[in-house]
Amino acid sequence: QVQLVESGGGLVQAWGSLRLSCVASGSTFGIGDMGWSCQAPGKQRELVSTICSGGLTNYADSVKSRFTISRDNLKNIVYLAMNSLKAEDTAVYLCSVEGRRFSRNFEVWGQGTLVTVSS
């Protein structure tokens, strides 16, 4: 089992910055893609960004040029640097990992960390 713990959320003013972290622990062998999604109140969960084990990244159009995803493969940590934050970025941000171990695929989600951007 993989456990994910996010941190780094909080209250920030518009145009401010935050850096989210997500630590994967437990049976981390086989982790592939890591990513961040967000869920605002009353809205569906949306993919924000992903990064594969080789470092290739993907971003939602709404965050391109403002957010940067990175990872530390040795420590099994994924980061999300969030700059130029807007009120519409307010959401719970959830970390996720996908992987394959013993011929079985797995996907694990964290509990999320709340980001609130005041305008």
N, C-alpha and C positions, 0 to 999 in steps of 0.2 A: 504494500500500500504506500502511496505517495501522499504526503500531507503538504499543503500549501498555506503559508501565512503571509498575508500582505501587510504592509505598513507604509506610512508616509502621507496618508491623507490628512485633510484638515480644512480649515477655513482660510481662504486667501482672497485678496482683492483682485478685481479684474486687471488683466495685464501682468499679474504676478506669476510666480513659478512654484512648482512643486515637483518632487522626485519620489515616485512610488517604487517600492521594493517588494519582491515576492521571493521567499525562500522555500525551496522544495526540500523536503527531508523524507526519511524513510527509505523505501525501496526505489531509489532514483535511477537505477540501471535501466537503460532503454528509453530515457526521455528524449524526445525529438523536438517538435515545435513547442515554443512557449509563447504566451500571448496575454493580451489584456483586452477585456471587454468592459462596457459600461452599461449601467441601467439607471435611467432617470426615473423619478416617481411617475407612475402611470404610463410608462413607455416600455417597449420591448427591449431586451438586451441587444446591444449592438457591438460588433467587433470594432475595436480601436486599432490594434496593431498586433502583428505576429513576427516572430523571428525564429528561423530554423537553427539547427545546431551548427550549421556552417556559417551563419551570420546574415543570411539573406532576410530582408525585412519587407513588411507589407503594412500599409497604413490606410485607414479610412480617409476619404477625400477631405473630410471636415477637420482633420488634425494634421494633415501633411504640412510640413515646414514649421509646425509648432511643437509637435511631440517627437521624441526620439526614443526608440526602444533599443535596449542592449542587454547582453547577458554575460554571465560568468559561468562558463561550463564546468569549471573545477569546483566551484562553490554551489552550483545549481541555483543561481539567483538570476532573476530577470528584473530589469529596471524599466521605468517609464519616466523620462524627463519631460515635464509638461511646462511649456513656456507660453507667454501671451495668452493666459487663460481668459476664457469668456464665461459669462453667466450661464450660457447654454452647455458648458462643459460640466456643470454640476450634476453629479451622479455618484452612485456606488461603482467603484472600479474593481473588477474581479480578475484575478489571475487564473490562467489555465495552462495545463501542460497536456501534450499528447505524446504517446510513445508506443513502443512495442516491446514486449518481454515474453519469452517462452512461447512464441508464435501467437500471442494474443495482443490485440490492440487495447490501449487504455486511454482514458481521458479523465482528468481530475480538475476540479474547480476549487478555488479558495472561497472564503467567506466574504471577502470584499473589504474595501476601505473607502470611506466616504470622503468625497471631495466636494466642497462647497465654495463656489466663487461668487463673491458679492459684487454687485455692479455699482 
